[in-house]
Amino acid sequence: MPPRAPDTDSIVTRLIAATEQRTGVRFVGHSVLPAEGDAFVSWAQLHDEARVVAAALQARGLVPGDHVAILGPTSRSLMTIIQGCWLAGIASMVLPLPMRMGSLDVFVETTRARIRHGDAKLILIDDMLAAFYAAGPDDPPIEPMAAVLPGFAGVPTSDRWEQPAHDPERLVILQYTSGSTSEPKGVMIPDRVLRANLDASCTAAQLGVGEVMVSWLPLYHDMGLVGFLSLPMTVGVDLVQAAPQDFLAKPGNWMQWISDWRGTATAGPNFAWVLATRALGRMEGLDLSCLTLALSGAEPVDPNAVDAFVGAAQPFGFSAGSVFPAFGMAEVAIGGAFPPRHRGMVTDSVDREFLERERVAKPLDLADAQEELDVRRLPLLGKAVPGLEMKVVNPDSYEEVPERHVGELLLRGTSVTSGYYKRPDATAALFRDGWLCTGDLAYLVDGELVLCGRIKDVIIVGGRNVFPEDIERAVAVIDGVRAGNVIAFGVEGYKSKESVVVVCEVRTDDNDAVRHAVHHRTLDVCGLPPRDVILVKPGTLPKTSSGKLQRAKCRELYLDEELELA
């Protein structure tokens, strides 16, 4: 795209410019296909309908700078309302859906906390969810999503939309992160930050004309909302959109959509690639040669899972060079560090014990390792996207450390959030001397990022900084353990020393055999036996709305003896 003048460039002008392209969104999967009409909607048509939404919001007295909470499944209506909010200068607050029917009380409590904390002036809710969420005495007005969409009686026409004056500091997105219901954290993404990160991501990933992006990611998560809706909708490239439930019900659908619609770029967390790998073993007739950017992010990238996917996908024409392990976070809109496109996965093999004891990534050739568990293979995640800088510092002194020394990852630049909404305490803790403190332990190799784990999750056992991901991955391959559903954490043990607890979802007829295997596998990884191995029922481990395992919540449930034992 040619550079735009800074005084006129905005998300609104980009949405308008994208309508000039002969591109749009194609809805696939049972959950999002329209009841009638074409499954393809051009960006021009969606924009015309979004202008109606913007006019309807303005007619209700909402003004630029207001916030609107939106609660609904992935759909054409949801996309239209999100763009309508932006056209009216209103920040969208797309709220997570309930993960499990058994957690509806938590869903309502969390949703209400976010709506109130975010100062939403209006709640738009899908009819399917209206029964799950009733207005509280202090809630803003609730209306059905249809009340602002074209075709509903009384909705103003698009010619009544008044384009607001551009303000680069005005919020476009208020993105709530997973966490405590009592202290929600809303990441503020103003117009200038969103534009900067979209430009940086396009440049770093070489995204451009002719791209076909394929996504089933939820639109309440930053990777879905920013990376796979905001980007194609403002740049004007094609999008193939499905709903998360259509992927989870049949993970092979994802690969089929890519094959059918010649998808060139897609993304998913590590667990999704594991599910896709299993599905590929049962599929025939696919052509994945079109896929040249297969991004893995949002949770730690497991090199073994990547290798397995490549092995399963190559018979269908997939190239190993298309693997794209990346780093991102809501606090930089989405894209943080990207590798070169078409390079594939490159890993750094290091001495595991030296890394844990000395916090230095000492290269170790796989052939020199005595045991497989002596080596930790970590993917290189590329360099900071344009406009961002990154450095690694000692978490105690904040002094920059040399390459291959582990410390906390810090970021600064054009894509960094202005902070957390109405949380000056959390915002102050987020920054130090103008740098955003990510809370991630990492090191650099030739300027490329390598992540080791989260500072808060590290377990100190016998003088070693054990990363729970290592235990979780080692245990996940045991027969009877559900892959991707293992949590390891530390608890205070004898003489105040930390010890390890491992909690696994299992499907087995022999709990004792699985427990014994988990015990010994954990001992192999960290050098000491676990204090406890807890086997729980499938689907009961705590997860965020985007499917990430919640270690702190699991630890809390363990200490309160509230885990659902298998």
TAJOCOR-V602339 format. One record per run of one state. SS is the DSSP state (~ for helix, > for strand, _ for the rest). FROM is the first residue (numbers start at 1). TO is the last residue. If there is no record, write none. Layout:
ss->[SS,SS]
from->[FROM,FROM]
to->[TO,TO]
//
This chain:
ss->[_,~,_,>,_,>,~,_,>,_,~,_,>,_,~,_,>,_,~,_,>,~,_,~,_,>,_,>,~,_,>,_,~,_,>,_,~,_,~,_,>,_,~,_,>,_,~,_,~,>,_,>,_,~,_,>,_,>,~,_,>,_,>,_,~,_,~,>,_,>,_,>,_,>,_,>,_,>,_,>,_,~,>,_,>,_,>,~,_,>,_,>,_,~,_,>,_,~,_,>,_,~,_,>,_,>,_,>,_,~,_,>,_]
from->[1,11,19,24,28,40,43,60,67,72,76,88,91,95,101,118,120,126,127,133,141,145,149,158,161,171,177,186,191,206,212,216,222,236,238,242,244,250,252,262,265,269,270,281,293,297,303,317,320,323,326,327,329,330,333,335,339,347,352,359,360,361,363,364,366,369,372,375,380,383,385,388,394,400,401,405,406,407,414,420,421,424,431,433,435,446,448,455,458,459,462,464,467,468,477,481,493,494,497,498,507,511,527,532,537,543,544,549,550,551,560,565,566]
to->[10,18,23,27,39,42,59,66,71,75,87,90,94,100,117,119,125,126,132,140,144,148,157,160,170,176,185,190,205,211,215,221,235,237,241,243,249,251,261,264,268,269,280,292,296,302,316,319,322,325,326,328,329,332,334,338,346,351,358,359,360,362,363,365,368,371,374,379,382,384,387,393,399,400,404,405,406,413,419,420,423,430,432,434,445,447,454,457,458,461,463,466,467,476,480,492,493,496,497,506,510,526,531,536,542,543,548,549,550,559,564,565,566]
//
